[in-house]
Amino acid sequence: MYLRRAIEETIEKVKKQFPILLLTGPRQIGKTTVLKEIMGEEYEFITMDDPIERRVFSEDPGLFLKNHPGKLLLDEIQYVSEGFPYLKRIVDESKENGRFLMTGSQTFSMMKSVSESLAGRVGILQMQGLSLREKNEVDFNEAFIPSNEYIKTREKNFVSYTDLWNVIHRGYMPRLVLNSDIDWEIYYSSYVQTYIERDVRQLTQVADENVFLRFMVALAARSGELLNYQSVAQDVGVSSETIKRWVSILESSRIIYLLQPYANNHLKRAIKTPKIYFMDTGLVAYLTRWPTAATLANGAVAGNIFETFVIAEIIKTYLNVGKVNPPLYYYRDRDQKEIDLLIEDGDKLYPVEIKLSANPVKSMGRHFPVLKQISNKEVQPGVILCQYEKKLWLDDNLMVLPIEYV
């Protein structure tokens, strides 16, 4: 079974504009499947997991392309990034857009090679696991900005989400979403082990894989919180510098997202530490040992998990329209005033609070007025994203939106 992906239209658009399209993202989220589905037989599929193909491409890319002269879909391209200079020469000679489609699940060293060898010749897209829009087959594909125009358009495609905590607990991996008979725990156990053995080993020297796993657990327990490297280092038993290096690995693999604080000269007391969010709540639940949706929903971290889920859904709306650097931030200052999410859209700034509650109250937006200090931005009415069933104005500058509006 194939479930239509929101990024398909963006892939088609980028393919027509660049000789090479590179689709990146974590393992097993459907990158190759979507390209195969929408490109049909136009492209020959070759995976660099094949040791013979990988060796030929690495040692003699000219011979490789002689064996495969047509349009190519190159899977797991990170293994052969040394061949990128040759691809550059080929596309410069042919000047044909859409010549190569490539996927890469680990982008740390690959992106360095891309920027050095293929700058201006490659369109880069990021992909994540299934979104709620995709799972519910919602025919709407715009980046989430709670403007009047967005809300009016979104309402035309409104679908109520049910069984939400089961969705959050199971996660967004297509195989898990589309196959209810797959054991959740076995799947994520295998996923983590494969990730550490294949991607992490390639990027850094990890003397003890169990230590890296302990690091992932410590980080998952902090999803939705400020990232304190020293605290994580103490929990794991390694140096802060090691933690910083390992965080960059998870970030480059798109396993986590670091939400940066909003920077503005008018906000003198704002802190500068990023917040960490895992991009798959199922992985968080597995790593932090919440065995069922019910235990997760009623557990001490339910608020953080819900916030992680909503942030991940919002990020996907940007990635699916080709915006790989979403204009998303948070705010927190030394007076403990915090706003979960700030969305910047030109000269407009949208403050958003994310609440687990289904009973929104005005006090949830009590920190929004701190943004009045900003004179060079037009601060829009605040939004409370929560589990309330309908849109509701709490006052002239504070609106409640159900999460279905994302």
BELQUISUL-V550454 format. One record per pair of residues at least 24 apart in sequence whose C-alpha atoms are under 7 Angstrom apart, sorted by sequence separation. I is the first residue (numbers start at 1). J is the second residue. D is the distance in Angstrom with one decimal. If there is no record, write none. Layout:
# BELQUISUL-V550454
i=I j=J d=D
i=I j=J d=D
This chain:
# BELQUISUL-V550454
i=58 j=82 d=6.5
i=255 j=279 d=5.8
i=281 j=305 d=6.9
i=58 j=83 d=5.9
i=61 j=86 d=6.7
i=77 j=102 d=6.3
i=211 j=236 d=6.9
i=54 j=80 d=6.7
i=57 j=83 d=6.7
i=77 j=103 d=6.0
i=78 j=104 d=5.6
i=44 j=71 d=6.3
i=45 j=72 d=6.1
i=46 j=73 d=6.2
i=47 j=74 d=5.8
i=48 j=75 d=5.9
i=49 j=76 d=6.7
i=72 j=99 d=6.9
i=73 j=100 d=6.1
i=74 j=101 d=6.1
i=75 j=102 d=5.8
i=76 j=103 d=5.4
i=77 j=104 d=5.4
i=43 j=71 d=4.9
i=44 j=72 d=4.9
i=45 j=73 d=4.8
i=46 j=74 d=5.2
i=47 j=75 d=4.4
i=48 j=76 d=5.5
i=71 j=99 d=5.3
i=72 j=100 d=5.1
i=73 j=101 d=4.6
i=74 j=102 d=4.7
i=75 j=103 d=5.0
i=76 j=104 d=4.7
i=78 j=106 d=6.5
i=281 j=309 d=6.2
i=339 j=367 d=6.6
i=349 j=377 d=6.4
i=358 j=386 d=6.2
i=42 j=71 d=7.0
i=43 j=72 d=5.0
i=44 j=73 d=5.9
i=45 j=74 d=6.3
i=46 j=75 d=6.1
i=47 j=76 d=6.3
i=48 j=77 d=6.2
i=71 j=100 d=6.0
i=72 j=101 d=6.2
i=73 j=102 d=5.7
i=74 j=103 d=6.5
i=75 j=104 d=6.8
i=76 j=105 d=6.5
i=78 j=107 d=6.8
i=81 j=110 d=6.0
i=88 j=117 d=6.7
i=338 j=367 d=6.4
i=339 j=368 d=7.0
i=348 j=377 d=5.6
i=349 j=378 d=6.1
i=350 j=379 d=6.2
i=357 j=386 d=6.1
i=358 j=387 d=4.5
i=359 j=388 d=6.4
i=43 j=73 d=5.8
i=88 j=118 d=5.9
i=278 j=308 d=6.8
i=337 j=367 d=5.9
i=347 j=377 d=5.1
i=348 j=378 d=4.7
i=349 j=379 d=4.8
i=350 j=380 d=5.2
i=352 j=382 d=5.9
i=353 j=383 d=6.3
i=354 j=384 d=5.9
i=355 j=385 d=6.2
i=356 j=386 d=5.8
i=357 j=387 d=6.1
i=358 j=388 d=4.4
i=48 j=79 d=6.6
i=277 j=308 d=5.7
i=347 j=378 d=5.9
i=348 j=379 d=5.8
i=349 j=380 d=5.9
i=350 j=381 d=6.9
i=351 j=382 d=5.0
i=352 j=383 d=4.7
i=353 j=384 d=4.8
i=354 j=385 d=4.9
i=355 j=386 d=4.9
i=356 j=387 d=6.5
i=78 j=110 d=5.3
i=81 j=113 d=6.2
i=85 j=117 d=5.3
i=348 j=380 d=6.7
i=350 j=382 d=6.5
i=351 j=383 d=6.3
i=352 j=384 d=5.8
i=353 j=385 d=6.1
i=354 j=386 d=6.0
i=362 j=394 d=6.3
i=84 j=117 d=6.0
i=279 j=312 d=5.4
i=352 j=385 d=7.0
i=84 j=118 d=6.9
i=131 j=172 d=6.9
i=130 j=172 d=5.0
i=32 j=75 d=6.9
i=129 j=172 d=4.8
i=130 j=173 d=6.5
i=129 j=173 d=5.2
i=130 j=174 d=6.2
i=129 j=174 d=6.6
i=227 j=273 d=6.7
i=226 j=273 d=6.5
i=227 j=274 d=5.9
i=307 j=354 d=6.0
i=226 j=274 d=5.9
i=227 j=275 d=5.4
i=226 j=275 d=4.2
i=227 j=276 d=5.9
i=225 j=275 d=5.4
i=226 j=276 d=6.4
i=306 j=356 d=6.2
i=224 j=275 d=6.4
i=225 j=276 d=6.0
i=224 j=276 d=5.7
i=223 j=276 d=5.4
i=224 j=277 d=5.4
i=303 j=356 d=5.7
i=223 j=277 d=4.7
i=223 j=278 d=6.0
i=220 j=278 d=6.9
i=270 j=331 d=6.9
i=271 j=332 d=6.0
i=270 j=332 d=5.7
i=271 j=333 d=5.3
i=270 j=333 d=4.1
i=271 j=334 d=6.6
i=220 j=284 d=5.3
i=269 j=333 d=5.2
i=270 j=334 d=6.5
i=269 j=334 d=5.8
i=220 j=287 d=6.6
i=221 j=288 d=6.1
i=262 j=329 d=5.2
i=220 j=288 d=6.6
i=261 j=329 d=5.3
i=262 j=330 d=5.7
i=260 j=329 d=5.3
i=261 j=330 d=4.9
i=262 j=331 d=5.7
i=217 j=287 d=5.2
i=259 j=329 d=5.7
i=260 j=330 d=6.5
i=261 j=331 d=5.6
i=32 j=103 d=6.8
i=217 j=288 d=6.1
i=259 j=330 d=6.9
i=19 j=91 d=6.2
i=31 j=103 d=6.6
i=19 j=96 d=5.7
i=20 j=97 d=7.0
i=21 j=98 d=6.9
i=19 j=97 d=3.7
i=20 j=98 d=5.7
i=27 j=105 d=5.4
i=18 j=97 d=4.9
i=19 j=98 d=4.7
i=20 j=99 d=6.1
i=21 j=100 d=6.4
i=22 j=101 d=6.1
i=23 j=102 d=6.2
i=24 j=103 d=5.7
i=25 j=104 d=6.8
i=26 j=105 d=5.0
i=17 j=97 d=6.1
i=18 j=98 d=6.1
i=19 j=99 d=5.3
i=20 j=100 d=4.8
i=21 j=101 d=4.9
i=22 j=102 d=4.7
i=23 j=103 d=4.8
i=24 j=104 d=4.9
i=25 j=105 d=5.1
i=224 j=304 d=5.2
i=16 j=97 d=5.7
i=19 j=100 d=6.5
i=20 j=101 d=5.8
i=21 j=102 d=6.1
i=22 j=103 d=5.6
i=23 j=104 d=6.5
i=24 j=105 d=5.7
i=223 j=304 d=6.7
i=15 j=97 d=6.6
i=16 j=98 d=5.9
i=15 j=98 d=4.8
i=224 j=307 d=6.5
i=224 j=308 d=5.7
i=223 j=308 d=6.6
i=314 j=406 d=6.4
i=106 j=199 d=6.5
i=188 j=283 d=6.6
i=188 j=286 d=6.8
i=29 j=128 d=6.0
i=22 j=122 d=6.7
i=29 j=129 d=4.8
i=20 j=121 d=6.2
i=21 j=122 d=5.5
i=22 j=123 d=6.1
i=23 j=124 d=6.1
i=24 j=125 d=6.2
i=25 j=126 d=5.6
i=185 j=286 d=6.8
i=19 j=121 d=5.8
i=20 j=122 d=4.6
i=21 j=123 d=4.8
i=22 j=124 d=4.9
i=23 j=125 d=5.0
i=24 j=126 d=4.8
i=25 j=127 d=5.1
i=26 j=128 d=6.9
i=18 j=121 d=5.7
i=19 j=122 d=6.4
i=20 j=123 d=6.3
i=21 j=124 d=6.1
i=22 j=125 d=6.3
i=23 j=126 d=5.8
i=24 j=127 d=6.1
i=25 j=128 d=6.0
i=18 j=122 d=5.6
i=23 j=127 d=6.9
i=18 j=123 d=5.8
i=267 j=373 d=6.8
i=266 j=373 d=6.0
i=172 j=280 d=6.2
i=266 j=374 d=5.4
i=14 j=123 d=6.1
i=171 j=280 d=5.7
i=171 j=281 d=5.4
i=171 j=282 d=3.7
i=169 j=281 d=6.3
i=170 j=282 d=4.9
i=171 j=283 d=6.8
i=168 j=281 d=5.8
i=169 j=282 d=4.8
i=168 j=282 d=6.3
i=169 j=285 d=6.2
i=169 j=292 d=7.0
i=169 j=293 d=5.2
i=166 j=293 d=5.1
i=6 j=134 d=6.6
i=165 j=293 d=5.6
i=5 j=134 d=6.2
i=4 j=134 d=6.9
i=165 j=297 d=6.3
i=6 j=141 d=6.4
i=108 j=249 d=6.9
i=168 j=309 d=6.8
i=29 j=173 d=5.5
i=30 j=174 d=6.8
i=108 j=252 d=5.3
i=28 j=173 d=6.7
i=29 j=174 d=6.1
i=107 j=252 d=5.7
i=106 j=252 d=6.8
i=107 j=253 d=6.0
i=106 j=253 d=4.9
i=105 j=253 d=6.6
i=144 j=314 d=6.2
i=144 j=317 d=6.2
i=143 j=317 d=4.6
i=142 j=317 d=6.4
i=143 j=318 d=4.8
i=143 j=321 d=6.9
i=142 j=321 d=6.8
i=131 j=313 d=6.2
i=131 j=316 d=6.9
i=128 j=316 d=6.6
i=127 j=319 d=6.4
i=126 j=319 d=5.8
i=127 j=320 d=6.9
i=125 j=322 d=5.9
i=126 j=324 d=6.2
i=125 j=324 d=6.5
i=26 j=253 d=5.7
i=25 j=253 d=6.7
i=26 j=254 d=5.6
i=25 j=254 d=5.8
i=26 j=255 d=6.3
i=161 j=404 d=6.7
i=160 j=404 d=6.3
i=159 j=404 d=6.7
i=158 j=404 d=6.9
i=154 j=405 d=6.4
i=144 j=406 d=5.9
i=10 j=320 d=7.0
i=10 j=321 d=5.8
i=10 j=322 d=6.2
i=7 j=320 d=4.4
i=6 j=320 d=5.8
i=7 j=321 d=6.4
